[in-house]
Every structure is written in C-alpha cells, then in structure tokens.
Amino acid sequence: MIRFIASRLFRAGLTVIAVMTFAFVVLRLSGDPAQVLLGPDVPQSVIQAFRDRWGLDDPIWTQYLAYMKAMFQGDFGLSMRDRSPAIDLVLQRIPATLALTIPALILQLAFGIPAGIYAALKRGTLADRGVIVVAIIGFTVPSFVMGLLLVLLFAVTLGYLPSGGASTWQHAILPIVTMSIGGIGVLARFSRSAMIEVMGQPYIRTASAKGVKWRDVVRYHALPNAAVPIVTIVGFMVGSLIAGAIIVETIFSWPGMGRLLIVSVTNRDLAVVQCILLLVAAVMVVSNLIVDLLYGWLDPRLRNTAAAH
C-alpha cells in the first residue's frame, strides 16, 4: 500500500510539473507583457527597460529554469501589474471562490446522486424519464447561458435577487445555483447508469432470491458497488468546479480567483496566471489522489491488489 501511495504521489508531482511547463511556454509565446501592460504609445526605451527588469529578453529555457528554481524555494514571483507577490494576490481571492465552489459541490452531491439512484430504482417510469430530461438540460446548457437566464428571471424580471456583486449573502445565491445545475445533471445521469449496471449483476438477483429485503439489497449490495464509479466522476467534478468558477465569477462580478485569472490573462500578468494554474492543477491532482485512495476503501479487491504490488 505504501508503494501504491508513493507511485501516485510521484505521478501527481509529474503532472503538476507538466502543467506548469506547458503554461509557462504558452504564456510566453502568446504575447509580449511589456506591450500589453505599458501600452503602444510608451517609448521603446521604457519597454526595453521593462523587459530587462523582468528578464523577458532572456532565452525561454533560462526563464524556465529560473522560475522552477524559485518555485521550489517557495517564491512564486511578483505581479507585473502592481509588484505584489503573486501568491498573496491569489490567496486573497481563494475565500471568495470557496464561498461558491463548496456550497455548489454540496448541492451537486445532495441532489445529483439521490436523483440518479431514485431514477435507476424507478427505471422506465415517468419519474425516471423526468429525471433524465432535467439532467440532460442541466449538463447541456452552458454555464454562461444558464447564468444569464437566472439573472433575467430572478434579478431582472422578478427582482428577488441581485444580478452581481458580493456585498451580501444574497449575491452568492445565483452564482452557486449556476455552478450547481450542470454538476447535478452529470451526477444524476452518471449515478443512474452506475446503479442500473449494478442492479443487473447476478449477485443482486441472488440476494433477492434468498429473501433479502429489497431495501437491504439496495443498501448493502447495490450502493457500495455503484459508489466506485460515482466517486470517480466526483473527483473530476472538483476540478471542473474551479474551471467553472472562471465563467461564473465573470458573469456575476464575483471577486474570486476565476475573475482574477481572466484579468491576469488579459494583462499578461505571468506570475499571477502561473500561480493560479499551479493551484488549480494541485487541487485536481489531490482530488484524483483522494479518489485513488477511496477506491481501496470502497473495493477491498483494489486494496488487496495494491498491497500485493
């Protein structure tokens, strides 16, 4: 088991480094930060001084090695825009992003999984078809379209909720709902498929034939086996929530990490963008690592296989 965890940690580290390398190269090939931040009317001498100050004229491999060395020492660079440490700017925005993503994830789990399980147990009925239709609508409508529709209905037409900002808890309702709807649809459909597959297995029919109560068959035989694929999709959704926050925070003018990323990309603020991407990559890697560890707890066969290796 120790070797299993060590191998996963090693792969996680390689994944983060690969993401940072890709982001580093793409950001430096996508445009000149000096031209974007200083503007086209600034004298060439000022632009050159800016490039010298930030080492932008150095070969890209020299910049990369210097960045990686500083990163492993805990230095994530300074913002080119206001000279503040990039990590400080990102950490200031994390609470606002968590205020959306954590409630959204809770709503997705609380509604998506039970709805999918209920639809599977009522397969072929009107309730099953209703869940499928709602789920399809939920995960096919883009989040920016869903957000605008919710603003049009609840903020503009009915006037119940504010359309943007972050000064009160009411401002968080529409962003949270927008982020939740797609995930609820995905979880509902995926949970339904996983549950239907498990319910068709021979051991389910055997348990029923032995006279085990249907409630116990579902609780002790079907749900634990359906949980393994459901946990997989939940792990991926943790990362997608952060990615979805970029769009939702922009729509609702929410002062979180996603909105900071949009502003930083527009201004070519390299250190801030790299810091955010590093954090997002770390969150996705950690969530997938937790999923791998949960596999061993949910399925003893996987735990025994890992121990054997």
C-alpha positions in Angstrom: 0.0 0.0 0.0 2.9 2.4 0.7 4.3 1.7 -2.7 0.9 2.4 -4.2 0.6 5.8 -2.4 4.2 6.6 -3.3 3.6 5.9 -7.0 0.5 8.0 -7.0 2.4 10.9 -5.3 5.2 10.6 -7.9 2.7 10.7 -10.8 0.9 13.7 -9.2 4.2 15.6 -8.9 5.0 14.9 -12.6 1.5 16.0 -13.6 1.8 19.4 -11.8 5.3 20.0 -13.3 4.0 19.1 -16.8 1.1 21.5 -16.4 3.4 24.3 -15.2 5.8 23.7 -18.0 3.0 23.9 -20.6 1.5 27.0 -19.1 5.0 28.7 -18.9 5.7 28.1 -22.6 2.3 29.0 -23.8 2.1 32.3 -21.8 5.4 33.5 -23.2 4.5 32.6 -26.8 1.1 34.3 -26.6 2.2 37.9 -26.4 4.6 40.5 -25.0 3.6 41.5 -21.5 5.5 44.8 -21.9 3.3 45.9 -24.8 0.1 44.9 -23.0 0.9 46.4 -19.7 2.6 49.6 -20.9 0.6 50.3 -24.0 1.5 51.0 -27.6 2.4 54.7 -27.0 5.2 54.1 -24.5 8.7 54.9 -25.7 10.7 51.9 -26.8 13.4 52.7 -24.1 10.7 52.2 -21.4 9.6 49.0 -22.9 13.1 47.7 -23.1 13.8 48.7 -19.5 10.6 46.7 -18.5 11.8 43.7 -20.4 15.2 43.9 -18.8 13.7 44.3 -15.3 11.6 41.1 -15.7 14.1 39.1 -17.8 11.8 38.8 -20.8 14.6 39.0 -23.3 16.4 36.0 -21.8 16.1 32.7 -23.6 12.9 30.9 -22.7 14.8 28.0 -21.2 16.7 30.4 -18.9 13.5 31.9 -17.8 12.0 28.5 -17.2 14.9 27.2 -15.1 14.9 30.4 -13.0 11.2 30.2 -12.5 11.3 26.5 -11.4 14.2 27.1 -9.1 12.3 30.0 -7.4 9.1 28.0 -7.2 10.7 25.1 -5.4 12.1 27.7 -3.0 8.6 29.0 -2.3 8.9 32.1 -4.5 6.1 32.3 -7.0 7.1 35.6 -8.4 5.8 39.2 -8.4 2.8 40.6 -10.2 4.0 42.7 -13.1 1.0 44.9 -12.7 1.4 46.1 -9.0 4.7 44.5 -7.9 2.9 42.5 -5.2 3.8 38.8 -4.5 1.6 36.7 -6.9 0.8 34.2 -4.2 -0.6 36.9 -1.9 -2.9 38.1 -4.6 -4.2 34.6 -5.3 -4.6 33.7 -1.6 -6.7 36.9 -1.1 -9.2 35.6 -3.7 -9.4 32.0 -2.5 -12.1 32.5 0.2 -14.4 34.2 -2.3 -14.0 31.2 -4.7 -14.5 28.7 -1.9 -17.7 30.5 -0.9 -19.1 29.4 -4.3 -17.5 26.1 -5.0 -18.0 24.4 -1.7 -21.8 25.1 -1.5 -22.1 24.2 -5.2 -20.4 20.8 -4.6 -22.6 20.1 -1.6 -25.7 20.8 -3.7 -24.4 18.6 -6.5 -23.9 15.7 -4.2 -27.1 16.3 -2.2 -29.3 16.4 -5.3 -27.5 14.7 -8.2 -26.6 11.3 -6.6 -30.0 10.7 -4.9 -31.9 11.7 -8.1 -29.8 9.3 -10.2 -30.3 6.4 -7.7 -34.0 7.1 -7.5 -34.3 7.2 -11.3 -32.5 3.8 -11.5 -34.8 2.2 -8.9 -37.8 3.6 -10.9 -36.4 2.7 -14.3 -38.9 3.0 -17.1 -41.4 5.1 -15.1 -42.5 8.7 -15.6 -40.2 9.7 -12.6 -37.2 8.1 -14.4 -37.9 9.9 -17.6 -38.4 13.2 -15.8 -35.0 12.9 -14.1 -33.3 12.1 -17.4 -34.9 15.1 -19.1 -33.9 17.5 -16.3 -30.4 16.0 -16.1 -29.9 16.4 -19.9 -31.0 20.0 -19.8 -28.8 20.7 -16.8 -25.5 19.5 -18.2 -26.0 20.5 -21.9 -26.9 24.2 -21.2 -23.6 26.1 -20.9 -23.0 27.8 -17.5 -22.8 31.3 -19.0 -26.2 30.7 -20.7 -27.7 29.3 -17.5 -26.3 32.2 -15.5 -27.8 34.8 -17.9 -31.1 33.0 -17.8 -31.2 33.0 -14.0 -30.2 36.7 -13.9 -33.0 37.5 -16.4 -35.6 35.6 -14.4 -34.7 36.2 -10.7 -32.9 39.6 -10.9 -34.4 41.4 -13.8 -38.0 40.0 -14.1 -38.8 39.1 -10.6 -36.3 41.3 -8.7 -35.8 38.7 -6.0 -32.0 38.6 -6.1 -29.1 40.9 -7.1 -27.6 40.4 -10.5 -24.0 40.8 -9.4 -21.5 41.8 -6.7 -20.5 40.2 -3.5 -21.6 42.5 -0.7 -24.3 40.2 0.9 -25.1 36.5 1.1 -27.9 37.0 -1.4 -25.3 37.9 -4.1 -23.9 34.3 -3.8 -27.2 32.5 -4.5 -27.4 32.9 -8.3 -23.6 32.0 -8.8 -23.9 28.9 -6.6 -27.1 27.7 -8.3 -25.5 28.3 -11.7 -22.4 26.3 -10.8 -24.6 23.5 -9.3 -27.1 22.8 -12.1 -24.6 21.3 -14.6 -23.0 19.1 -11.9 -26.3 17.9 -10.6 -27.3 16.8 -14.2 -24.0 15.0 -14.7 -24.1 13.2 -11.3 -27.8 12.3 -11.8 -27.2 10.7 -15.1 -23.9 9.0 -14.1 -25.4 7.7 -10.9 -28.4 6.3 -12.7 -26.2 4.5 -15.2 -23.9 3.1 -12.5 -26.9 1.9 -10.4 -28.6 0.3 -13.3 -25.4 -1.6 -14.2 -25.0 -2.9 -10.7 -28.7 -3.8 -10.3 -28.3 -6.1 -13.3 -25.5 -8.1 -11.7 -26.0 -11.8 -10.7 -25.3 -11.2 -7.0 -28.2 -8.7 -6.8 -30.5 -11.4 -8.2 -29.0 -14.0 -5.9 -29.6 -11.7 -2.8 -33.2 -11.1 -3.8 -33.8 -14.8 -4.4 -32.5 -15.6 -0.9 -35.3 -13.4 0.5 -33.1 -10.4 1.5 -35.3 -7.4 1.8 -35.2 -5.1 -1.2 -34.1 -2.2 0.9 -31.2 -4.2 2.3 -30.3 -5.4 -1.2 -30.0 -1.8 -2.4 -28.3 -0.5 0.7 -25.7 -3.3 1.3 -25.2 -4.7 -2.1 -26.0 -2.2 -4.8 -25.0 1.1 -3.4 -21.4 0.1 -2.3 -20.6 -1.3 -5.7 -22.2 1.7 -7.5 -20.2 4.1 -5.3 -16.8 3.3 -7.1 -17.6 4.8 -10.5 -19.6 7.6 -8.8 -16.6 8.6 -6.7 -14.5 8.8 -9.9 -16.8 11.4 -11.5 -17.0 13.3 -8.3 -13.2 13.6 -8.3 -13.2 15.0 -11.8 -16.0 17.4 -10.9 -14.0 19.0 -8.1 -11.6 20.3 -10.7 -14.3 21.3 -13.1 -15.9 23.4 -10.4 -12.8 25.6 -10.2 -12.8 25.9 -14.0 -16.5 26.7 -14.0 -15.8 29.4 -11.4 -13.9 31.4 -14.0 -17.0 31.9 -16.2 -19.5 32.3 -13.3 -17.4 34.8 -11.4 -17.1 36.9 -14.5 -20.8 36.8 -15.2 -21.8 37.8 -11.7 -18.8 40.1 -11.0 -17.7 37.9 -8.1 -14.3 38.9 -6.7 -12.8 35.4 -6.7 -9.8 33.5 -8.2 -11.5 32.9 -11.5 -12.1 36.6 -12.2 -8.5 37.3 -11.1 -7.4 34.8 -13.7 -9.3 36.5 -16.5 -7.9 39.9 -15.6 -4.4 38.5 -15.3 -4.5 36.7 -18.6 -5.8 39.9 -20.3 -2.9 41.9 -18.8 -0.3 39.1 -19.4 0.5 39.2 -15.7 2.5 36.0 -16.0 3.3 35.3 -12.3 -0.3 35.6 -11.2 -1.6 33.3 -14.0 1.1 30.7 -13.3 0.3 30.8 -9.6 -3.4 30.2 -10.3 -2.8 27.4 -12.8 -0.4 25.8 -10.3 -3.1 25.9 -7.6 -5.8 24.5 -9.9 -3.5 21.7 -11.1 -2.7 20.9 -7.5 -6.3 20.8 -6.5 -7.2 18.4 -9.4 -4.2 16.2 -8.7 -5.0 16.0 -5.0 -8.7 15.2 -5.7 -7.7 12.4 -8.0 -5.3 11.1 -5.4 -8.0 11.0 -2.8 -10.2 9.2 -5.3 -7.5 6.5 -5.8 -7.3 6.1 -2.0 -11.0 5.9 -1.7 -11.0 3.0 -4.2 -9.2 0.9 -1.8 -11.7 1.6 1.0 -14.7 1.1 -1.2 -13.5 -2.0 -3.0 -11.3 -4.4 -1.0 -10.2 -6.1 -4.2 -8.4 -3.0 -5.3 -6.8 -2.6 -1.9 -5.5 -6.2 -2.0 -4.1 -5.7 -5.5 -2.3 -2.6 -4.4 -0.9 -4.4 -1.3 0.3 -7.3 -3.5 2.3 -4.9 -5.6 
